[in-house]
Amino acid sequence: MVTVSCTCNFSKSAFLVCFEYGVLQFDSFNCKVAASPLDCTEKLKATDGKPLSDPTYYRKLIGKLNFLTNTRMDIAYSVQHLSQFMQTPREPHLKAGYHVLRYLRQDPTMGIFISNKPDLTVSAYCDSDWAACPDSRKSVSGYLVLMGDSPISWKSKKQATVSLSSAEAEYRAVRQVVGELVWFERLLNELCVHCSLPIQIFCDSQAAVHIAKNPVFHERTKHIEIDCHFVRDKLQQGLITLHHISTDSQLADIFTKALTGVKHTTLLTKLSVNSLTSNLWGGDEI
């Protein structure tokens, strides 16, 4: 069983954390801890390695890890990636799953730090990894929605269709986060929470930003015309603005690829994912 805890210190913040009791039944918890959820030097394929004799073991592991992503955004990409092999899992896939467990063992109290600062400004980051899947060459999209400095929504997902260029992959990621923001803005309205518009979206692809702001369709963008119209419609309505940022400033990078331990840790600090003991002292559990 996996439990969710909310620990609060009302003078400072709230802290959401899942305690990984449910994964203790799996092996490798006495192994050396890992600095990042996945080994960035390994490329997993659907047909590599020997099939597992008991696929349900792998499926249970990934199912429990998937639940943990509710408060552990740092493993969102890893779980999304490993979920692709649920039908016929193989030994390298299970080994990668154990690698995630070794990473979680590093600090089971890691969670989301929710600040109590009265900042209701909504912003978003989106990114993609073009042709990331070695089997299908489909790209991976990822986005992060913040309210002030606090993470509110995030996703890592393989795109449904093959993108013909990195700009197209990035633009599909923009469309996904815009769809999330449309829903989130309506939710805030229903809750009578004022949301300052337009909402800023940050993307590290200049080409994707240009496609969104250019009203002229070209032959090379005709096949993503619906996505283009949707994003431009929200731009014209004043719901969003799109801005280019450097790759080093891209917070959504953690949702699209496996990173080195150093870069992964750096992004966690920026994403307000921290240890319970390092953030809240003397908090009361509720």
C-alpha positions as CSV (number, residue, x, y, z in Angstrom):
1,M,0.0,0.0,0.0
2,V,1.2,3.6,-0.7
3,T,0.0,6.4,1.5
4,V,-0.2,10.1,0.8
5,S,0.6,12.6,3.5
6,C,0.1,16.3,3.7
7,T,2.4,17.9,6.3
8,C,1.8,21.5,7.1
9,N,3.4,24.4,8.8
10,F,0.9,27.2,8.4
11,S,3.4,30.0,8.9
12,K,5.5,28.6,6.0
13,S,4.0,26.2,3.5
14,A,2.5,22.8,2.8
15,F,4.4,19.7,1.8
16,L,2.9,16.8,-0.2
17,V,4.7,13.5,-0.1
18,C,3.9,9.9,-0.9
19,F,5.6,7.4,1.4
20,E,6.7,4.4,-0.7
21,Y,5.5,1.6,1.6
22,G,4.1,-0.3,-1.3
23,V,7.4,-0.7,-3.1
24,L,9.2,-2.3,-0.2
25,Q,8.0,-5.7,-1.3
26,F,10.2,-5.4,-4.4
27,D,13.9,-6.4,-4.5
28,S,17.0,-4.2,-4.7
29,F,16.2,-1.9,-1.8
30,N,19.5,-3.0,-0.2
31,C,21.4,-1.9,-3.2
32,K,23.4,1.3,-3.8
33,V,21.2,4.4,-4.3
34,A,21.0,6.1,-7.7
35,A,21.4,9.9,-8.3
36,S,18.7,10.0,-11.0
37,P,15.6,7.8,-11.9
38,L,17.0,6.4,-15.1
39,D,20.5,5.8,-16.5
40,C,20.8,8.4,-19.2
41,T,23.4,6.2,-21.1
42,E,21.0,3.3,-21.6
43,K,18.4,3.2,-24.4
44,L,15.6,0.8,-23.7
45,K,13.9,-1.0,-26.7
46,A,10.8,-3.2,-26.8
47,T,12.6,-6.3,-28.1
48,D,15.9,-6.2,-26.3
49,G,16.6,-8.8,-23.6
50,K,14.9,-11.9,-22.4
51,P,11.2,-11.8,-21.7
52,L,10.2,-12.0,-18.0
53,S,8.7,-15.3,-16.8
54,D,6.2,-13.4,-14.7
55,P,5.1,-10.1,-16.4
56,T,2.6,-9.3,-13.6
57,Y,5.6,-8.6,-11.3
58,Y,6.8,-5.8,-13.6
59,R,3.3,-4.5,-14.1
60,K,2.7,-4.3,-10.3
61,L,5.9,-2.4,-9.8
62,I,5.2,0.1,-12.6
63,G,1.6,0.5,-11.3
64,K,2.8,1.5,-7.8
65,L,5.4,3.8,-9.3
66,N,2.8,5.4,-11.4
67,F,0.8,6.3,-8.3
68,L,3.9,7.9,-6.8
69,T,4.0,10.4,-9.6
70,N,1.1,12.2,-8.0
71,T,3.7,13.8,-5.7
72,R,7.0,12.7,-7.2
73,M,7.1,14.6,-10.5
74,D,10.8,13.7,-10.6
75,I,10.0,10.1,-11.7
76,A,7.2,11.1,-14.2
77,Y,9.3,10.6,-17.3
78,S,10.8,7.4,-16.0
79,V,7.4,5.8,-15.2
80,Q,6.0,7.0,-18.5
81,H,8.9,5.4,-20.3
82,L,8.8,2.1,-18.5
83,S,5.0,1.9,-18.9
84,Q,5.5,1.4,-22.7
85,F,6.8,-2.1,-22.0
86,M,3.9,-3.4,-19.9
87,Q,2.6,-5.9,-22.5
88,T,5.8,-7.8,-22.9
89,P,8.3,-6.7,-20.3
90,R,11.9,-7.9,-20.5
91,E,14.9,-8.1,-18.2
92,P,16.4,-4.7,-19.2
93,H,13.0,-3.1,-18.4
94,L,12.8,-4.6,-15.0
95,K,16.4,-3.6,-14.3
96,A,15.5,0.0,-15.2
97,G,12.5,-0.3,-12.8
98,Y,14.9,-1.3,-10.1
99,H,17.0,1.7,-10.9
100,V,14.0,3.9,-10.2
101,L,13.6,2.1,-6.8
102,R,17.3,2.8,-6.0
103,Y,16.7,6.4,-6.8
104,L,13.6,6.6,-4.5
105,R,15.6,4.9,-1.7
106,Q,17.9,8.0,-1.7
107,D,15.2,9.9,0.2
108,P,11.7,8.4,0.5
109,T,10.4,11.7,2.0
110,M,10.9,13.8,-1.1
111,G,7.8,15.6,-2.2
112,I,6.3,18.9,-3.5
113,F,6.9,22.0,-1.5
114,I,3.8,24.3,-1.8
115,S,4.6,27.9,-0.8
116,N,2.0,30.0,1.0
117,K,3.1,33.2,-0.8
118,P,0.0,35.1,-2.0
119,D,1.1,34.7,-5.7
120,L,-1.7,33.4,-8.0
121,T,0.3,34.1,-11.2
122,V,0.0,31.0,-13.4
123,S,2.8,30.1,-15.8
124,A,3.8,27.1,-17.8
125,Y,6.8,25.4,-19.4
126,C,6.7,22.9,-22.2
127,D,9.3,20.8,-23.9
128,S,9.8,17.8,-26.2
129,D,12.4,15.2,-27.1
130,W,12.2,14.7,-30.9
131,A,12.1,11.1,-32.2
132,A,13.0,9.9,-28.7
133,C,11.4,6.4,-29.0
134,P,13.9,4.1,-30.8
135,D,11.1,1.7,-31.8
136,S,8.6,4.1,-33.3
137,R,10.5,7.4,-33.5
138,K,7.7,9.2,-31.8
139,S,8.6,12.2,-29.7
140,V,8.0,12.7,-26.0
141,S,6.2,15.8,-24.7
142,G,6.4,17.2,-21.2
143,Y,4.9,20.2,-19.5
144,L,4.7,21.9,-16.1
145,V,2.1,24.4,-14.8
146,L,3.1,26.6,-11.9
147,M,1.0,28.9,-9.6
148,G,3.6,31.3,-8.3
149,D,6.6,29.0,-7.5
150,S,4.4,26.0,-6.7
151,P,3.9,23.1,-9.2
152,I,0.2,22.5,-9.9
153,S,0.1,20.2,-12.9
154,W,2.7,18.2,-14.9
155,K,2.8,15.5,-17.5
156,S,5.2,13.3,-19.5
157,K,3.7,11.6,-22.5
158,K,4.8,10.0,-25.8
159,Q,3.1,11.8,-28.7
160,A,0.5,9.9,-30.6
161,T,2.0,10.6,-34.1
162,V,5.5,10.8,-35.5
163,S,6.7,14.4,-35.9
164,L,8.7,15.3,-39.0
165,S,10.9,17.9,-37.3
166,S,11.9,19.0,-33.8
167,A,9.9,22.2,-34.4
168,E,6.8,20.1,-35.0
169,A,7.4,18.0,-31.9
170,E,7.9,21.2,-29.8
171,Y,4.7,22.7,-31.2
172,R,2.7,19.6,-30.3
173,A,4.0,20.0,-26.8
174,V,2.8,23.7,-26.8
175,R,-0.6,22.5,-27.9
176,Q,-0.8,20.0,-25.0
177,V,0.0,22.6,-22.4
178,V,-2.4,25.1,-23.9
179,G,-5.1,22.5,-23.6
180,E,-4.2,22.0,-19.9
181,L,-4.3,25.8,-19.3
182,V,-7.7,26.2,-20.9
183,W,-9.1,23.6,-18.4
184,F,-7.1,25.1,-15.4
185,E,-8.3,28.6,-16.1
186,R,-11.9,27.4,-16.2
187,L,-11.4,25.5,-12.9
188,L,-10.1,28.6,-11.2
189,N,-13.1,30.6,-12.5
190,E,-15.5,28.0,-11.0
191,L,-13.6,28.3,-7.7
192,C,-13.9,32.1,-7.9
193,V,-10.1,32.5,-8.0
194,H,-8.9,35.3,-10.1
195,C,-6.2,34.3,-12.6
196,S,-4.1,37.1,-14.2
197,L,-4.2,36.8,-18.0
198,P,-2.4,36.2,-20.2
199,I,-0.7,33.1,-18.9
200,Q,3.0,32.9,-19.9
201,I,4.2,29.8,-21.6
202,F,7.9,29.2,-22.0
203,C,9.3,27.1,-24.8
204,D,13.0,26.6,-25.8
205,S,12.2,26.3,-29.6
206,Q,12.3,29.5,-31.5
207,A,10.7,27.7,-34.5
208,A,7.7,26.6,-32.5
209,V,7.2,30.2,-31.2
210,H,7.4,31.5,-34.7
211,I,4.8,29.0,-36.0
212,A,2.4,30.1,-33.2
213,K,2.8,33.8,-33.9
214,N,2.9,33.6,-37.7
215,P,-0.6,33.8,-39.2
216,V,0.5,32.4,-42.6
217,F,0.4,28.7,-43.1
218,H,3.2,27.1,-45.1
219,E,3.3,23.7,-46.8
220,R,5.6,22.3,-44.1
221,T,3.0,23.2,-41.3
222,K,-0.2,22.2,-43.1
223,H,-0.3,18.8,-41.5
224,I,-0.4,20.3,-38.0
225,E,-3.0,23.0,-39.0
226,I,-5.5,22.1,-36.3
227,D,-2.9,22.4,-33.6
228,C,-1.8,25.7,-35.0
229,H,-5.3,27.1,-35.1
230,F,-6.0,26.0,-31.5
231,V,-2.9,27.7,-30.1
232,R,-3.3,30.8,-32.2
233,D,-6.9,31.1,-31.2
234,K,-5.9,31.2,-27.5
235,L,-3.2,33.7,-28.3
236,Q,-5.7,36.0,-30.0
237,Q,-8.2,35.6,-27.1
238,G,-5.5,36.8,-24.7
239,L,-5.4,33.6,-22.6
240,I,-1.7,32.9,-23.3
241,T,1.5,34.4,-24.4
242,L,4.4,32.4,-25.8
243,H,8.0,33.2,-24.9
244,H,11.3,31.6,-26.0
245,I,13.8,30.7,-23.3
246,S,17.2,29.0,-23.3
247,T,17.4,25.2,-22.9
248,D,19.3,25.7,-19.6
249,S,16.2,27.6,-18.2
250,Q,13.7,24.9,-19.4
251,L,12.1,23.4,-16.3
252,A,10.1,20.9,-18.4
253,D,13.3,19.2,-19.5
254,I,12.9,16.7,-16.7
255,F,9.7,15.4,-18.2
256,T,11.1,14.5,-21.6
257,K,14.4,12.6,-21.1
258,A,16.7,10.9,-18.7
259,L,19.2,13.4,-17.2
260,T,22.5,13.1,-15.5
261,G,22.5,13.2,-11.7
262,V,23.8,16.7,-11.5
263,K,21.3,18.2,-13.9
264,H,18.5,16.2,-12.4
265,T,19.3,17.5,-8.9
266,T,19.6,21.1,-10.2
267,L,16.1,21.0,-11.7
268,L,14.6,19.5,-8.6
269,T,15.6,22.5,-6.6
270,K,14.0,24.8,-9.2
271,L,10.9,22.7,-9.2
272,S,10.3,22.9,-5.4
273,V,10.8,19.1,-5.1
274,N,12.7,18.7,-1.8
275,S,13.1,16.5,1.3
276,L,10.5,16.8,4.0
277,T,13.1,17.2,6.7
278,S,14.9,20.0,4.9
279,N,11.8,22.1,4.5
280,L,9.4,21.7,7.4
281,W,10.5,21.5,11.0
282,G,7.9,21.1,13.7
283,G,5.1,20.8,11.2
284,D,1.8,19.1,12.1
285,E,0.6,16.2,10.0
286,I,-3.0,16.5,8.8
